[in-house]
Amino acid sequence: MTALKKNITAITALAAIMLSLLVLPTVASASVTYDLTTFAGVNSDGTSSVTDGHFTFTGTNSAGINTINVDNYGIALDLNSASGDGSHGTINITPAAGGTVFTISSLTVAVYRCSGTGCTPNDYQYTFAVKDGASNVLATYTVTDTNNDGQGTIDPGGFNDVFNVKTLTFAPAIVSAVHVDITGVSGHDGGYLGAETLVTGFVVANYPAAPSAPTVTNISPASGPTAGGTGVTITGTNFISGET
């Protein structure tokens, strides 16, 4: 009986306890891959919002331009995006239907390498940060124009427009949105942000759907002092990354 009273007391003190979530999402067996062929099928440039019916693609930059391009090059900010040292922009991937979520596990980005036969490196370097709907970072990487990232290059347009690519992989996360922040590395940003940076693909476990109800499988520790301050880990399924 004494132990039971202690547990009940500890539960009433949960409001004073700091909670941390160990996210263990349920992942569907089949995945959906968006790549350059997919984006070529969408093929809509020069607007503030582009959709394929499942996802909506938008973007903004430090110059306040919100035009997005989606075509056989991938997803890019408008060619007239901010330029110069340390320029910044964001590409947003959100469900086309409100109130839905999706599970993402990788995203591929690219930086312009050269144009034309016999061209030389341009010393472009950009940092990509993949974030969930609450701006929590899922992955980050700095991609350069030189082929030193271990993944080779692509020539998406067939016009000797060569890009160095990098696939960022991370633990599958159920999200309400994905934001790809792109920042030119100081001293290594010589071109237009929109023309030199791309999202060339991503993989989701499912198309956006209404979120499943979360389930809790364990709470650890099961009890603690009434004063609070004890870290608690809640494990379960269908937690949405960044949501509280």
N, C-alpha and C positions, 0 to 999 in steps of 0.2 A: 504493500500500500504506500509506503514511504517513497519507493522508487517511482510509482505512478504519479504521486503528487509532484515530485521533482520534474518529471517530464511535462506535466501539464503546465507547471510554472514556467518552464523553459519555452514552451510553445507560445504562451501569452506574451513572452518577451521578444518574440520574433521581430516586432516592429523596430526594436532597438538594435537588431543584429544586422551586420553588413552581409548582403547576399551576393554570391557570385555564381553565375550559371555556366555549367559545362554543357555546351551545345552538342547534342548528338542527333542530327536530323535524320529523318527517314529518307532514303534516296531511292527513286524509282529505278527499275532494272534497265529500262531503255533510256538512252540519252538523245538529245537533239543538238546537232552541231551547226553553228552558223559559221560560214567561211566566205571566201571571195565570190564563189558561185552563188551563194545565197544572197549576198549583198547586191550582186549584179542583177539578180531577179527583182530586187526592190527598186533600184535605179531611180532615185529621186534626189535631185540636187537643188541647192539654192533656196531652201525653205527653212522655216523655224522649227518644224517638226515633221518627222518622217515615220511611217509605221508600215509594218507588214501584216498587221492584223493581230499578231501575238505580242509584239513589243513596239514601243514608241522610242525613237531616238531623237534626242535634242542635244544642244550644246551651247555653251557661252564661253567668252574669253575675257581677258583683262581689259580689252578695248571696248567691251560692251556689245560686241556683235554676237548674235544668237543664231546665225545661219548654219545649217548642217548639210553635209553631203553624204549620201549613201549610194555607192556604185561598185563597179568591179575593182576598185582600189580598197574598199572597206568603208568604215565610218570615219569621217574626218570633219573637223571644223572648217568653216568657209575659208577659201584660199586667201581672202583679205583679212585673215585673223591677225591678232597682235604679233608684232615682230620685235626683234631686239633682245638685248641681254635679259635673261630671266623672265621671258614672256610666259604667260600662264593661261590655261583653258581647261574646260571640263566637258567630257562627253558623258551623257546620261542615257542609261538603258533602263526603261521602266515598263511594267506590264501595260498593255493597251487597255485592259479592263481594270477598272478600279477595284480595290479590295482584294486583289490576288497577289500571290507570291510565287517565287520559283527557286529552284536549287541550282546554284552555279558552282563549278569546280575548276574552271580555267578560263583564261582570257589572253588572247594573242595581240601584241602590239608591234608596231613597226616604225622605224625612223629612216627618212630618206638618206640614201647613200651616195648616189651620183646620177648624172644624166648624160647619156651619150657615150660613144665608144672612146675608151682611153681616158675617161674622166678620173679625177683625183679626189680623195676624201675631202669632205667639206668641214670637218670638225664640228658637226652638229651632235649635241648630247641632250637628251631629254629624260627626265625622271617621270615614270608612270606610277601612280598610286591607285590601286583598285579598292574602292570603299563600298560598304553596304549603305542602306537607306539612312542610317543614323551617322554616317561618316566614319564608322570604325574601319580601320585599314585591314583588308584581307590579304593584300600582297603589294610589294613595291619593288621597282627595279629601274636602274638607269641604263638606257639603251643608247648606243653611239652609232655614228654613221659607218664606222669601220667594222669589219666582220670579225669581231672578237667575242661575240656572245654565245658561240657554240651552236648556233642554229641556222646559219646560212642566210640566204637572201631570197627575195621574191621580186618578180617583175610583173606586177599586176596588170598594168595597162598595155604591155607589149610595146612600149615606146622607149625602151632603155631607161625607164624610170625605176631604178633599183632601190629596194628598201631592205634594211637589216631587220630581222624579226626576232621576237622573243615571246615564248609562251609562258605565262605566269600561272603556276598551278598552286592550289591551296586546298585546305580541308573543305569538303562540300558544305556550303552554307545556304540555308533558306533565307532569302532576302526579299524585301519589298521593292528594291531598286538597286542598281549598280551605278556608281559614279566613278569615272576614270579621270583623275586629275593629272594634267600634263604640265610640267614645268621645265622650261629651258634652263640648263645648268649654266650658272654664271661664268662668262668667259668662253662659252662653247655654243652659243645660240646665234647663228649667223643668218638664219632664214625665217620665213614666215611659218608660224606655228601650225596653221591649218594645212599648208602644203607639205610639210615635212614630217608630220606625225599621223599615225593611223591606228584604229582598232581593226584588225583584219580577221578576227574570229573569236568565238567564245563557245563554251559547251555547257548546256544545262541538262539537268536530269529529267526535266519535264517542261512543257509549256506552262505559262502562268495559270494557276488554278486557285480556287478558294483555299485558304490555309486550313489544314487539319487541326483539330483540337490538340493542344499540348498534353502530354502525359508525363507524370513524375514517377520515376522508378526508384529513386533513393534520395534521402536527405542525410547529409553527414556534416557534423555530428548530429545525433538525435536529440541531444540536450545540451544545455550550457548554463552559465551563470545568469541570474535575473538581471544583472547590470547591463547585459548585452556586450557588444564589441567583439563577439566571436564570429569569425568567418564561416559561412555555411555554403557548402557546395550542393546544388540541386542538379541531379542528372535525370535525363528523360529523353523524350523525342518530340519533334515538331516545334522546337523553340525557334523563333525567328531572329536571325542575327541582327543585333542593334536595337531590337524592340525591348521595352520594359513593361 
